[in-house]
């Protein structure tokens, strides 16, 4: 007798296809609904249910680009996210290389201590950061939020990169040394290009953590460095929440993440298949 296949005689490949289709619809539906709300007026949103906007408008996006509160908030967010990502990579790359290539007293304990910082919730560090930054005049600046985020993104970056760097054979270092290359030449021209996937994955995680984090960004910023995630929680008018403007801001906050994924997409595929993130 012939063996039966899953799905009461159906094609398992077709079944898997439809499962994937349903899952994709499930993921896309909130984004579509967000875009639909962004293209409708506040009266239409609260007045009637519409799957497709009957009278689409760009007024909500115009409000974002014309109101200094909104576009300055986007600028503040991009500023501290960029600072955090750069600082995290500058610190994590040499630290991960040392952890992957050398053994020294207390190396495992130090590596574990870095991870414990990542395990702690951000609320634990709110009061120390607030008092410290207020005392040294760093409060309400993009650097305040960026440095606070480094407490979480640097350990994560070191953990990811160490896994990738350890997978690179040490013979590569020896070959470069025998060929007469300096360490700086080897590290920048040979070792880092080999680990492009690792850098892409690390950049992705640093950007996403810093871009969506709210608690530290809200506490350590005031009127000058207020990020967009904070402005979105305070968008209340006399008539209540401005749903259309909030939806437009939500659409625009998704775009930077999509751009990052697009530029590092090739490295992400390799990165998620290898190293610490596998």
N, C-alpha and C positions, 0 to 999 in steps of 0.2 A: 504494500500500500504506500502511496506517496505521502510524504510528510506535509502536514498542513502549515500554512503560514499565518502570522499574526493578523488579526482583524477579520476573522471569519472568512478566510479565502481571499481577502483583499490584498492589494499590493502594499507591502510595508513601506516602500519608497514613496508611494503616493500619500500614504498616511503621514509619514514624516514631513512631507512637503506641506500638507495642510496644517499640521501643527506649527510649522515655522511661519506660515502665512498668518495664522491666528495670533501668534506671539508678536509678530511685527506690527499687526494692526493694534494690538494692545499697547505697544510701545509708542506708536505714532499718534494714536488718538488724543492723548493729552496735549501733545505739541500742536496738532491740528486745531484743537479746541482753543488753545491759547492764541494762535494766530487768528482764528475766527473772531474771538473777542476783541483782539487788537484792531480789527478792521470794522468794528461796530461802535456806534455811539453808546454812551452810558444808558440812555433811555431805552435803546433797543435791547441791551443786554438784560436789564432788569424787567423789561416790559413783556417780551415774548421769547419763545423758544425757536431758534433757527439753526438748522444744521449748516446751511450755506447762507452767508450774509446777504440779505435782500438789497440793502443799500450800503455797500462797502465804502469806507472813508479812511483817509490817511491822517485825519486830524489828530489822532492820538500820537502817531509818530512825529507829527509836526510839533506837538507840545513837548516831546522829549528833546528834539533838536533845537528848539527855540527857548526853552526854559533853562537858565543857567544852573539852577539847582540840579537838574537832571544830567546835563552834559558834563558839568564839573564833577558830579558824583561818579560818572563813568570814567572820567579821566583819573580821579583819585584811585579807583579800584584797579585800573590798568597799571597805574604807577607802582602801587605797593605790591601788586602781584608780580610785576616784572622785576622789581628789586628783590623780592623774596626768592624768585626762581633763580636769578643770577647768583645771589649770595649762597643759596643752598647748593648749587652745583659747584661753585668755587671752593666751598668747604668740604663737600662730600666726596668729590672726585679724588683729591689726594688722600683723604682719610680712608676711603674704601680701598685705594691702592695699597696703603700701608697695611691695613688689616688682611688683605688678600695675599701679600707677598712676604710679610715679616712676622716673626713671633717674638714677643717681648713680654716682660713681667706684667701681669694683669691685663693682657690684651682681651681675653674672653670676658673678664669682669667689666672692662671699659665698654666693650661692645654691648654687653647686656644692659649696662647703665644707660647707654644711648637709647636702647629700645624701651626702657621703662619711662623715659620722657614722652615717648610716643603713646604709651599706654595710658598716661594720665589724662583726664578730661581737661579741656581748656579752662573751665571754671576755676580749677585749682590755682591757676596762675593769674587770675584777673586782678586781685588786690595787689600782689607784689609788682606786677607790671605797671599798674595804674600809679602807685605811689612812686616808683622809681622814675618813670617817665615824667611825672609831674615835677619831681625834684630837679631833674636835669634839663627841663625845658624841651623834652622830646614829645610830650603829649600833643595830640591833634596834628600829627604829621604823618605822611605816608611811611616814613622810616619806622615809626612806632609800631604800626601794624605789621610791617614787613619783618622786623626783627622778632616780634612776638610769634609770628608764624614760623620763623626759622627754628624755633624750639621743637616744632613737630615735623617740619619738612626735612630738616637736616638728618635726624635719625632715620627717617623713612628712606631718604636718598642713600645714605650710607649702607643701609641694609640691602636695598635693591642692587646697588652698584657692586658691593662686595661679592654677591653671588655671581654676577656676570664676570667680574675681574678674576675670580678664583677659577672660573672655567677656562680661562685663557692659559695655555701651557706656559710654564716658566721658561721653557726652552726658547721662547720668543725673546725674552729679555736677554738671555745668554747669547743668542745669535746676533742681536743688535750690538751687544758689547764687543763681541769678537770682530764684527765688521767695522769697529772703530767709531760708532755713533755715540754721541753724548747722550746722557740721560734725558735731557730736555728734548733733543731731536727724537729720540725713541718714543718718549711719552706723548708728544704732540703730533708727530707724523706717522707713527706706527700703532701705538697702543690705543689711543683714543679713536682713531678711525676704525680700528677693528671692533670697538665697542660702541659704534654709533647706535645700535639698537638699545643698548643699556641707557645711553644718554637720552634717547627719545622717550623711553618709558619713564625715566626719572623726571624729565621735564613735564610730561603729561600729568603725573601724580602731583608734583609740586604746584603746577598751575591750577589744577582742579581743586586741591585742598584750599589754597589761598583764595581762589575766586569765589567759592561758595561759603566759606566760613563766615559766621555772623557774630558770634558772641564776643570774641576779641576785637573784631573790627568795630563793633558798636560801642564797646566800652572805652577803647583807646582813641577814639576819634570824636571830634566835636563839630563845630560849624565849618572849619576850614578843610579838613581831610575826610569829610563824611563820604563813605563809599555808597555805591548804588544799592547794595543789599540792605543798608540802613535806611536809605530814602524810601525804598519800597515798603518798609514796615511803617512808615509815617505818612503815607499818602492818603490823607483824610481831608475832605472838603466840608463845607457847611451842610451839604446834602448827604454826606456819608463817604464811603469809599468810591474813588474814581476807578471803576473796574477797567474801562478801556485803556486808560493811561498805564495802569498797572500791568495789563496784559501786553501792551506795546513794550514796556520796559522789560518784561519777562522774555519776550521774543529777542530783544537786543542783547540780553545777558546770555542767551544760549549761543549766539553767533560766535563770540570769541572761543568758546569751548570747541565748537565745530571746526573753526579755523585751525586750532591747535591739533585736533585729531587729523585734519586733512594733511597738514604739513608733516606730521610725524607718523602717518598711517603705515608707511612701509617699515619703519623701525618698530612700531607697536606689534606688528604681526610676528616679527622675529623676536621681539622682546618678551612677549607673553608666552612664547614657545620655549624660551630658554631662561636660565638664570633664576633669580630669587622669586620671580612672579609666576613661575610655571605651576 
